[in-house]
Amino acid sequence: MSTPSQDPWLLTPGPLTTSAATKEAMLHDWGSRDATFIATNARVRENLLKIANAAYTHVCVPVQGSGTFAVEATLGTLIPKDGKALVLINGAYGQRMVKILDYAGRASVSYETAEDTPPDPDDISTLLEGDSDITHVLAVHCETTSGILNPIEAIADVCKQHKRSLIIDAMSAFGAIELDASKVHFDAVMASSNKCLEGVPGMGFSLIRKSVLEECSGNAHALSLDLYDQWVAMEKNAQWRFTPPTHVIVAFDSAIEQFFAAGGVEGRFKRYSENAQILIAGMKELGFKTLLSHNLQAPIIITFEMPTDPNFDFDVFYERLKDQGYIIYPGKLTVAPSFRIGCIGDLGKEHMHGVLDVIKSVLKEMNVRGAQPKAI
Ligand SMILES: *Cc1c(COP(=O)(O)O)cnc(C)c1O
């Protein structure tokens, strides 16, 4: 793949390595009211709905900023001031939604499991049965903190059964792990330009059930984060209310075109799964241990337990990998010291084999013998 060789490969949860075509798409300037830009913006919105098979039921509302802006905007717009959310937490992004609700003055309760443990649908059912004030359930599809895949279909079924509104943070899964609106009942799903769709950072979006959004006038606590207002204005004249991130949108349009050409969700899932497989097998051979068992692991980012060999120093390891062109990511876990290596972005087999070769030689240089973590 075609990034200039001086850029390091980003084995992170985002921003990610993008293709040359995506970067080249940004080498122009566009007026936000110009017909060409307006058509591009409309195409991006339509295509995002298509990816989730949601064009008949949902609308796509984009918002400036990183993914968190889209989460904050969606929660503030959809959950009324007298609403109450049940937040399913098994990592930092579930925690962040609770913080967002606190800022917005929305009531919430949490159901927290350990970072390596998905929520149990039966527990969710019991919680919903016991608290009729809960109007919304907030779930994270792939919790990027660990890389765990949460059982979104089962969660959606429980919400539907109890007639509660489901809002999904699919930031690090959207485009790589299937989420089909005709099979999974959700009222909103949020993601951003710079994760599995391999655009550049700067824009988030929410696919929101149209019949739900129509009822959301006046809910939002912040003008720039009011997705109802953003939607109504964009439907009226196809323009953004406030300065759009033009270059981000045009790059995103190109990235989405490349995404479809490479087989859409199925193609991306396949490439990332191969990346994950190569990485996990190679790291295990070097003695590293993954936090998650195979059945819980999404092919997005892999958490490895920190080796206990006294010669292993993560900062040195990180710097030496960086010197050889690979950026990895520190851990964010509370359960165990760890680090993460991503398998998403415009990267393939050669990059996974490449980073494994570098890790092998760096371990040798550092005089780390076996990379096994301490037995627990
Ligand atoms: C990346 C990510 C976000 C958004 O993070 P930003 O830094 O604001 O882009 C939210 N949720 C999940 C699960 C993520 O992986």
The ligand as an SDF file (V2000), in Angstrom:
LIG
                    3D

 15 15  0  0  0  0  0  0  0  0999 V2000
  -12.1280    6.3680   19.0060 C   0  0  0  0  0  0  0  0  0  0  0  0
  -13.3360    6.0870   19.7820 C   0  0  0  0  0  0  0  0  0  0  0  0
  -14.2030    7.1170   20.2050 C   0  0  0  0  0  0  0  0  0  0  0  0
  -13.9760    8.5710   19.8960 C   0  0  0  0  0  0  0  0  0  0  0  0
  -12.7500    9.0310   20.2530 O   0  0  0  0  0  0  0  0  0  0  0  0
  -12.1900   10.4110   19.6780 P   0  0  0  0  0  0  0  0  0  0  0  0
  -10.8320   10.4710   20.2490 O   0  0  0  0  0  0  0  0  0  0  0  0
  -13.0850   11.4820   20.1450 O   0  0  0  0  0  0  0  0  0  0  0  0
  -12.2340   10.2970   18.1740 O   0  0  0  0  0  0  0  0  0  0  0  0
  -15.3510    6.7650   20.8800 C   0  0  0  0  0  0  0  0  0  0  0  0
  -15.6450    5.4840   21.1490 N   0  0  0  0  0  0  0  0  0  0  0  0
  -14.8490    4.4730   20.7630 C   0  0  0  0  0  0  0  0  0  0  0  0
  -15.2560    3.0730   21.0780 C   0  0  0  0  0  0  0  0  0  0  0  0
  -13.6640    4.7380   20.0770 C   0  0  0  0  0  0  0  0  0  0  0  0
  -12.8780    3.7260   19.6900 O   0  0  0  0  0  0  0  0  0  0  0  0
  1  2  1  0
  2  3  1  0
  2 14  2  0
  3  4  1  0
  3 10  2  0
  4  5  1  0
  5  6  1  0
  6  7  2  0
  6  8  1  0
  6  9  1  0
 10 11  1  0
 11 12  2  0
 12 13  1  0
 12 14  1  0
 14 15  1  0
M  END
$$$$
